[in-house]
Amino acid sequence: MDDRLDELSRSNALLGVALGELRTTGISNATADALLDVEVADAELAEFLDLAARDAPQTSVFGLALSLPEYIDRRRVGHDALDYLLTEGNLDKGQLDFVSARMSGVTSPDAVLWCHRRLTTVIKVDNSYYHFLKRHIAIVADQCRDEMTAYLLYPNRGPESANIDSFDLVVRAVGNPGPFFVRWREWIWNGLFSPGGPEWAIHARVHYKILNQRWHEPLFDDLRQTTHDYVLAHLGSLRPEQRAVGICHLARMIDARYFGVAEFIQHVPASELLLHEAMSAAAAANAAPADKALKARADELQYEVALQTQTR
């Protein structure tokens, strides 16, 4: 392998410079950009990249990995090199995130399909996958729907890490969004937008903002009705802990300026909602003691609660 790599590097000055950098500090941005137009046959460039990826020390391969999606896109070379770097543990999680972001930037259909396969079978970073779908949902939904569906509907996949945003993209792009809405409704009834779930408040706020954005789209009517049924069932419960879940949802609706909030306000006395809001504000202020605005808001709400208590 070393003999062939050295032979290739001697055949072209730019390949020689690139190999020297890879064996020491890592490939520079300028050299990586120049390789896009290096005057060697594509087959030889592909072979050089594959051998160089395997030859370079682990501390030097990140820059090459960042460049390979563009080589794949524009010169149709580098597939084997990137496969090697992705599957042999050469990149840490943070580096994989950056490489995934570069994959979102490809434009040729072949590169999109190739990168999609790696994102769903090797990299598996949900936030990066959402950004990829945001750029390429049309071609993914048309040409690799089964891969996309298998990835997003993997058992126990929740709304976190932008998965709910990916669902919002997918249900509007595929001919039969039913399975995705089934999973979304399961998130609701399984309490993933309710207290106790990981980062539930963030997910609930995103959920209600999406329902707002799709307010006039009949496709989302059943999902909206499921949400309302869930919240009303909890607000009408005689069990305090169940009713508290409904109030938490109402607070998230208000926070997201949800269009349908009026349907629920009548089920909760203003004093009860104010108390919940004051408790949430106090928790936020305690979590960020240096934030004067949060503290001021918490103090203001506590004062309003005190006034209501005195006037009863």
N, C-alpha and C positions, 0 to 999 in steps of 0.2 A: 504494500500500500504506500509506504513512504517513497519508494522509488518512483512509482507512477505519479504521485503528488508532486514530487520534486521535478519530474519531467514536465508536467503541465505548467508549473510555476516558471520554469525556465523558458517555456515556449512563448511567453507573453510578459512584458515588463510589469503591467498592472496586476496580473495574477501573482507575480513574484512579490510585489509590495503588499498585496492583500494577505498572502500567506505569512510574510514576515510579521505583520501586525497581529494576525491571529495567534501566532505562536508566542507573542509577548504580552502586549497590553490590551489586545483586542482591536478589531477593525475600527478605523475612524469613520466618522460620518461622511467625509469627503470621498474616501476610498470606496465605501459601500455604495454611494451614489454613482460613482464613476463605473462600477462594475455593471451597472444596467446597460451601458453602451460599449462594453469592452468588445474589441474586435476579434472574437474567437467564436467558433461554431457553438450553437446552443448545446449540442451533445457534450462537447468538451467542457463548457462552463458548468453544466449540470454535474458532470463527473468531478470537476474540481471542487465544487461546493460541497458535495457529499463527502469526499475524502477529507477536505479541510475541516468540516464539522466534526469528524471523528478524530482528527489529528490534534485539534486545538485543545488546550487545557480548559477545564470547566469554567475557570474564572474569566475566560476570554470569549465565550461563545454567545453571550447575551446580545451584543451588538449585531452579530451575524443573524441571530434568530429574528431580531427586529426587522432586518432588511429582507429576509426571505419571502414574506408574503407579497412584497412588491415585485420581486423577481418572478415569482410564480404567476403573478397577474400580468406583468408586462412582457416577460420573455419566455414564460412557460418553462422555467427551470427552477430547481431548488426544492422540489417536492420531497425527494429522498433525504436531503439534508435536514429539512424541517421535521420530517417524520422522526428522524433519529434524535434530534434535540428534544422533541416533545415526549418521546416514549422512553428515553433512557435516564430520566431524572436529572438532566443537566440544568434545568431551569427551576427556580423556586416559585412559590405561588405568586409573589408580586411580579416576577418577570413574566410568568404566564399571562397575567392580567394585561401587561403591556403588549405582548405578542397578540393576544386576542383582539385588543383594540386595533392593531395594525390590520388584522384580518378583516375588520369591518370596512376598511377602506378599499378593498379590492373592487374591481368593476367588471371584469370579464366574466361571462356566465360560467365558464369552466372553473375559474378561480373561486367564484362564489360557492359552487357546489363542492369543490374540494375542501375549502375552509369550513363549510357547514358540517361536513362529515367529521372533521377533526374536533370541532367545537362540541359536538354532541356525543362523541365516543371516546375522546382522549382528554380534552381540556376540561370540559364540564364546569365552567364558571358562569353561573346564571346571570349575573349582571352584564357580563360581556356578551352573553347570548342575546339578551334583550337588545343591546345596541346594534348587534349584527342584524337581528330581525328588523329593527327599525329602518335600516338601510336597504335590506334585501328581501322583505317579506313577500313581494310579488313572485320572484323567481323561486324562493324556498317553498311557498305554498303550492306553486305550480309543478315543480320538478322533484321535490323531496319531502312531500307532505308526511309520508309515513315515518321518516327519520325525525322530523320535527314533532309529530304527535307522540311518538315513543318517548322522546326526551321530555317533553312538557308534562305528559301524563304519567311519568314514572311514579310508582306507588309512594304515597306520603309526601309528594312534592307540594309544599305550601305556597302561600302568596309572597313570601319573603324574597329578598335579593332580586327584585324587579320581576318576579314571575307573574304577578298580577298584571303588570304592564305588558308583558309578553302575551298573556291571554287576551288582553284588550286588543292588541294588534291582530292576533290570529283569528278570533271569532268574526272579525269583519273582513277577513281575507279568504276564508275557506268556504266551500260550498255547503258543508255540513258541520256547523260549529257545535252541534249538540253535545258531544262528549266533553268539550271544554266547559260548557255551561254546567254540565252535571258536576264536574269537579269544583267549579266555582261555588255552586250551591252547597256542596259538601263542606267547603271552607266555612260558609256562613253557619250552617247547622252544627258543625263541629267546634264552633267557638273560636276560630282563628282570627276573627276580627273583634274578639271580646276579651275582657281582662283575664289574664292567665296565660294567654298565648304569647310567644316571643315577639316583642315589638308590636304588640297588637294595636296600639293607638296609631302608629304610623300606617299600618296596613289598612285600618278602618278609615282613616282620613283619605287615603288614596282610593279606596273602594268608593267612597261617597263622591269624591271628585270625578271619578270615571262615570258614575251614574249621572252626575250633572252634565258632563260633556256629551253623554249619549241620551239625554233626556227625551229628545224627539225621535229617537230611533226605535221602532217597534221590536227590533232584534233583542233589545235589552229589557223588554217589558216583564218577562217572566223572572229575570234576575232581580229586578226592582221589586216585584211582588214578593218574592222569597225573602228579600231583605226586610220589607215592611212586616211580613208575617212573623218573622223571627223577633223583631224588636217589639211589636205589639204583644206577642205572647209573653215576653219577659216583663214588659211594663204592667201587664195585667195579672202577673203572678202574685199569689199571696205570700210567697217565700221572699223574705227581704233580700237574700243574696241574688235571687233571680231578677227581682225588680231593679237591683243595683246595676246589673248588666245592661238592662234596657236604658237606664239613665246614662250610663257610660256611652252607649251608642248615640243617644240623643245629644250628648255633649260633643261627640265627634261630628255629628251632622251639623251642629251649629258652627263648629270650628271650620268645617269644609264649606259652609254656606250652602248646604244641601237644599235644593229646590223643594223637596218634599217634606221638610221639617214640620210644616204647619199641621200635618196629619197627626203628629205625635205630641205636640206641646200641650194639647188639652188633657193628656193623660198624666201630666206631672205638675204638681203645684209649683209655682214660681220659687217658693222658698226652698224646696227640695233641690231643684235644679241649681239655684244659686249656691247652696251648700256644697254640692258636688263640684261646681266650677271653682269655688274657693279652695277646696281641698286639692284639686288638680294644680291650681296656680301655686299653692304653697309647696307642693312636691317639686314642681319645676324650679321654683326659687331656691329650694334647698339643694337641688342637684347642681345649680349654677350660682353659687353665692356671690360671685363677682358681677353678675348681671343686675345692674340697678333697675332696669326696666321691669324685669320679672319680679323683683322684690316689691317695687312700687305697685304693680298690678295685684300681687298677693295681698299686700296691706290694704289696698282699696276694697278688694272683695271681702276680706275679713271684717272690715269696718261696716260694710253693707249687711253682712250676716249679723253682726252685733246689733245694729239698728233694728233689724227685723225681730230679733230675739227680745229686745226691750219693749217693742210695741205690741207684743202678743198679749 
